[in-house]
Amino acid sequence: AIRWMHAPVDVDARASAVTKHVEGIATDRTYFWGAGEFEMTRSLRRSLRKDRGVPVERVAISAYWRPGRH
């Protein structure tokens, strides 16, 4: 299944909302792919890899911009 999510504008709220959104997804056979703002992707990757123990082979999370950086 593919889930598209429009997250809040605030960076901290966005990271929290996205991480909370994926908490309900089973990790046993799921492949996680995502892309977005740096802080959100860092928070999500940390949650999946460290907190939930998803193997690196099943996590592809990429940051494609960082606020305030050009």
PyMOL commands that set and color helices and strands:
alter all, ss='L'
color gray80, all
select helices_A, chain A and resi 11-22+38-51+56-58
alter helices_A, ss='H'
color red, helices_A
select strands_A, chain A and resi 32-37+59-65
alter strands_A, ss='S'
color yellow, strands_A
deselect
rebuild
show_as cartoon
